[in-house]
Amino acid sequence: MEGLRRDFPDYYLNIQRQIQRCFEYRGSGRLETSIVFIIRRDGTVDGGSIDFFERSGNVNFDYAAMGAVECAGNGRFGPLPEELGWDRLPILFTFRPRGLPEGQIPFSGASPGGSGTV
């Protein structure tokens, strides 16, 4: 993910921003869930690729995370950068709310084919 963050910072941040806009969970607790998915060249998510990598144990939180990826994956990411050279970008995205005020939920772990920090 370091390469994507370094070489395509706007696209990298847009992945975070669009998922955050779609994430709707208002519960509390120190939860963490990871979702894997694939962004196609046109910026949509391959619906069959969305799956849990790791669950939090809280069904509502887990499915809110999955729903955020489905929502953002309906074209909100925009096409992959031409210079990227890939037709499919695998992502591992980890949701970790940190007890911030409502609407300020940071995420970490958006990375192609592995984990990292966003």
C-alpha positions as a printed NumPy array, in Angstrom:
array([[  0.   ,   0.   ,   0.   ],
       [  2.95 ,   2.305,   0.494],
       [  3.336,   2.514,  -3.293],
       [ -0.323,   3.441,  -3.77 ],
       [ -0.139,   5.955,  -0.917],
       [  3.057,   7.481,  -2.275],
       [  2.349,   7.389,  -6.018],
       [ -1.427,   7.951,  -6.023],
       [ -2.185,   9.79 ,  -2.774],
       [ -5.437,  11.341,  -4.026],
       [ -6.85 ,   7.974,  -5.064],
       [ -5.658,   6.373,  -1.83 ],
       [ -7.345,   9.061,   0.284],
       [-10.5  ,   8.869,  -1.82 ],
       [-10.867,   5.159,  -0.983],
       [-10.835,   6.1  ,   2.708],
       [-13.116,   9.104,   2.271],
       [-15.775,   7.267,   0.268],
       [-15.921,   4.307,   2.65 ],
       [-16.109,   6.677,   5.62 ],
       [-19.035,   8.528,   3.997],
       [-20.918,   5.248,   3.634],
       [-20.105,   3.804,   7.075],
       [-23.138,   3.91 ,   9.364],
       [-22.476,   2.415,  12.783],
       [-23.353,   4.303,  15.935],
       [-22.478,   1.736,  18.582],
       [-19.479,   1.889,  20.849],
       [-16.621,  -0.338,  21.905],
       [-13.167,  -1.163,  20.716],
       [-14.121,  -3.112,  17.638],
       [-12.147,  -4.124,  14.585],
       [-13.178,  -5.893,  11.407],
       [-11.394,  -6.329,   8.098],
       [-13.033,  -6.565,   4.692],
       [-11.346,  -7.699,   1.473],
       [-12.547,  -6.535,  -1.929],
       [-11.375,  -5.791,  -5.449],
       [-11.696,  -2.439,  -7.224],
       [-12.078,  -2.849, -10.993],
       [-10.468,  -0.556, -13.577],
       [-13.739,   1.447, -13.839],
       [-13.727,   2.154, -10.072],
       [-16.551,  -0.193,  -9.147],
       [-16.118,  -3.033,  -6.71 ],
       [-16.506,  -6.602,  -7.872],
       [-19.492,  -7.572,  -5.696],
       [-18.425, -11.193,  -5.571],
       [-15.065, -10.18 ,  -4.121],
       [-16.403,  -8.518,  -0.947],
       [-15.838, -10.751,   2.051],
       [-14.776, -10.712,   5.663],
       [-11.093, -11.233,   6.3  ],
       [-11.515, -10.893,  10.06 ],
       [-14.67 , -10.281,  12.102],
       [-15.075,  -8.232,  15.267],
       [-17.592, -10.494,  16.966],
       [-20.218,  -7.749,  16.703],
       [-22.555,  -8.647,  13.826],
       [-23.967,  -5.108,  13.497],
       [-20.516,  -3.556,  13.274],
       [-19.247,  -6.184,  10.833],
       [-22.182,  -5.788,   8.458],
       [-22.058,  -1.991,   8.701],
       [-18.444,  -2.255,   7.504],
       [-19.401,  -4.568,   4.658],
       [-22.28 ,  -2.259,   3.723],
       [-19.9  ,   0.715,   3.597],
       [-17.692,  -1.103,   1.092],
       [-20.725,  -2.064,  -1.015],
       [-21.99 ,   1.534,  -0.947],
       [-18.62 ,   3.078,  -1.841],
       [-18.013,   0.389,  -4.443],
       [-20.931,   1.552,  -6.562],
       [-18.631,   3.892,  -8.493],
       [-17.651,   6.349,  -5.752],
       [-13.935,   5.52 ,  -5.983],
       [-13.632,   6.625,  -9.597],
       [-11.584,   4.765, -12.203],
       [ -8.2  ,   3.382, -11.203],
       [ -5.386,   5.765, -12.154],
       [ -4.205,   5.005, -15.719],
       [ -0.579,   4.932, -14.561],
       [ -1.365,   2.191, -12.04 ],
       [ -1.184,  -0.417, -14.785],
       [ -3.545,  -2.893, -13.102],
       [ -7.084,  -3.77 , -14.117],
       [ -8.001,  -4.927, -10.609],
       [ -6.813,  -3.556,  -7.278],
       [ -7.191,  -5.944,  -4.305],
       [ -7.845,  -4.154,  -1.014],
       [ -7.784,  -5.226,   2.626],
       [ -9.61 ,  -2.523,   4.587],
       [ -9.711,  -2.568,   8.399],
       [-12.35 ,  -0.65 ,  10.329],
       [-11.261,   0.548,  13.789],
       [-13.435,   3.23 ,  15.404],
       [-11.498,   4.989,  18.121],
       [-14.213,   6.505,  20.296],
       [-14.131,   9.856,  18.509],
       [-17.18 ,  12.099,  18.239],
       [-19.843,  10.91 ,  15.823],
       [-18.847,  11.349,  12.203],
       [-15.102,  11.25 ,  12.904],
       [-14.247,   7.578,  12.507],
       [-10.722,   6.809,  11.333],
       [ -9.981,   3.638,   9.423],
       [ -6.809,   1.698,   8.906],
       [ -5.518,  -1.09 ,   6.794],
       [ -6.566,  -0.135,   3.249],
       [ -4.006,  -1.925,   1.179],
       [ -3.728,  -3.909,  -2.004],
       [ -3.202,  -7.541,  -1.178],
       [ -2.068,  -6.986,   2.379],
       [ -2.474,  -4.904,   5.47 ],
       [ -1.097,  -1.525,   6.416],
       [ -2.144,   1.692,   8.06 ],
       [ -4.304,   4.35 ,   6.536]])
